[in-house]
Amino acid sequence: MHFGLSEASAKTIRRAHAVQPVTAVQTEYSLMDRDVEHDGVLKTCEELGIGFVPWGPVVSKNSICLKTLGMTDQSLRAEDAKLRRCQGRSIPFGCC
């Protein structure tokens, strides 16, 4: 039986691995979100021999520009949510 985790902290990975060997951990890892390099997740996976499965949302040039302008992660997520609503037929008047 194989067991995996998604979006888990380094502490949770260690606790889970002590009970049931964890095969893989899936966590967001992209140009916009590199937290796993600093929060111990990658290091923990490497130490315990656990596979790491990165995933990342498609990044728009607007998101890159907003990040470059120094927006916080919280305000950037709010702006990304707004931009996702502004696609195709779902574009409300004055949305973007």
Secondary structure as GFF3:
##gff-version 3
##sequence-region A 1 96
A	DSSP	beta_strand	4	6	.	.	.	ID=ss1
A	DSSP	alpha_helix	10	19	.	.	.	ID=ss2
A	DSSP	beta_strand	24	28	.	.	.	ID=ss3
A	DSSP	three_ten_helix	35	37	.	.	.	ID=ss4
A	DSSP	alpha_helix	41	48	.	.	.	ID=ss5
A	DSSP	beta_strand	51	55	.	.	.	ID=ss6
A	DSSP	alpha_helix	61	68	.	.	.	ID=ss7
A	DSSP	alpha_helix	73	85	.	.	.	ID=ss8
A	DSSP	three_ten_helix	88	90	.	.	.	ID=ss9
###
